[in-house]
Amino acid sequence: MSKKEKTILYAICAVIVCAVVAVCVTQNTTGSREKEMKKLLANNLYRQWSESVSFTLYDDGTVTIPGSYGQGKWSLVNDDVLKISDFYGETMTLKIDDLDDQWLVVYEMENGQQSEEKITFWNTAEGAQTLRAKF
């Protein structure tokens, strides 16, 4: 094998290694973002101005909805859609606009269409009594 052929072979190997590393890093970052979002979502959630829990999302993927029979399920789809199903399978789809350690801001989705009105849920009853402002 000539020196030129060896150089080409090394270059091809380097490109393949870089591609594999890039794929691994991208998948690891995506997985950690989803884990972080699920961690932030797993909480009691109070709708703006409400003093009672609207629903409680648990880290095992279950949900409790006050006044509803049994436990339902929740899932995060594509890092920006929250699906909440009650015990009977009736599903509410919410498009996530903003999420942090204090609140969840969503748009309700119906028949694939996003509502125009934002809905804010807070992690505490006290927080739900305040006006949300982000600077």
C-alpha positions in Angstrom: 0.0 0.0 0.0 1.4 3.3 -1.0 1.8 6.3 1.3 -0.9 8.2 -0.6 -3.3 5.2 -0.2 -2.5 5.1 3.6 -3.2 8.8 3.9 -6.6 8.4 2.2 -7.5 5.5 4.4 -6.5 7.4 7.6 -8.6 10.4 6.4 -11.6 8.1 5.7 -11.3 6.5 9.2 -11.0 9.9 10.8 -14.2 11.1 9.1 -16.1 7.9 10.1 -14.9 8.3 13.8 -16.0 12.0 13.8 -19.4 11.0 12.4 -19.9 8.3 15.0 -18.9 10.7 17.8 -21.3 13.4 16.5 -24.2 11.0 16.4 -23.4 9.8 20.0 -23.2 13.3 21.4 -26.4 14.4 19.7 -28.4 11.4 21.0 -27.0 12.0 24.5 -27.9 15.7 24.5 -31.4 14.9 23.2 -31.9 12.3 25.9 -30.7 14.6 28.7 -33.1 17.4 27.5 -36.0 15.0 27.6 -35.0 13.8 31.1 -34.7 17.4 32.3 -38.1 18.3 30.9 -39.8 15.2 32.4 -38.1 16.1 35.8 -39.6 19.6 35.6 -43.0 18.4 34.5 -43.3 15.8 37.4 -45.1 18.0 39.9 -48.4 19.3 41.2 -49.7 21.8 38.6 -52.1 24.7 39.5 -53.9 26.6 36.8 -53.3 30.4 36.9 -55.5 32.0 39.7 -56.5 28.6 41.1 -55.9 27.5 44.6 -56.5 23.8 43.9 -54.4 21.3 42.0 -55.4 20.9 38.3 -53.4 17.7 38.0 -50.4 15.9 39.4 -47.8 14.4 37.0 -45.6 11.7 38.5 -42.1 10.7 37.2 -43.3 7.2 36.4 -45.6 8.6 33.7 -48.9 8.5 35.7 -51.2 11.4 36.4 -53.8 12.1 39.0 -56.6 14.5 38.0 -58.8 15.6 40.9 -62.4 14.6 40.5 -61.5 12.0 37.9 -61.6 8.2 38.6 -58.2 6.4 39.0 -54.9 7.3 37.6 -54.2 8.2 34.0 -51.0 8.5 32.0 -48.9 11.3 30.6 -46.2 11.5 28.0 -43.8 14.0 26.4 -43.8 13.9 22.6 -41.0 15.5 20.6 -39.9 17.6 23.6 -42.8 20.1 23.1 -46.1 18.3 23.3 -47.6 17.0 26.6 -50.3 14.4 26.3 -52.4 13.7 29.4 -54.9 10.8 29.3 -57.3 10.0 32.1 -58.2 6.6 33.4 -60.7 6.1 30.6 -58.3 7.2 27.8 -59.7 10.6 27.1 -56.7 12.6 26.1 -55.8 16.3 26.4 -52.9 17.5 24.2 -50.9 20.6 25.2 -48.2 22.3 23.2 -45.5 23.5 25.5 -44.5 27.1 25.1 -42.4 27.6 28.2 -41.3 25.4 31.1 -39.1 26.1 34.1 -38.9 25.2 37.7 -41.9 27.4 38.6 -44.4 27.2 35.7 -45.6 25.4 32.6 -47.0 27.6 29.8 -49.0 25.7 27.2 -51.5 26.0 24.3 -54.3 23.5 24.1 -54.4 21.5 20.9 -57.6 20.3 19.4 -57.9 18.4 16.1 -54.2 19.3 15.4 -54.9 23.0 15.8 -53.2 25.1 18.4 -55.5 27.4 20.4 -54.6 31.1 20.5 -54.8 31.4 24.3 -51.9 30.5 26.5 -52.6 28.6 29.7 -50.2 28.9 32.6 -49.8 26.2 35.3 -47.7 26.8 38.4 -46.0 24.3 40.7 -47.5 25.9 43.8 -50.9 27.4 44.8 -49.1 30.6 45.9 -47.4 30.9 42.5 -50.7 30.5 40.7 -51.9 33.6 42.5 -49.2 35.8 40.9 -49.0 37.4 37.5 -46.3 35.6 35.4 -43.7 37.9 33.9 -40.4 36.8 32.3 -37.8 39.4 31.5 
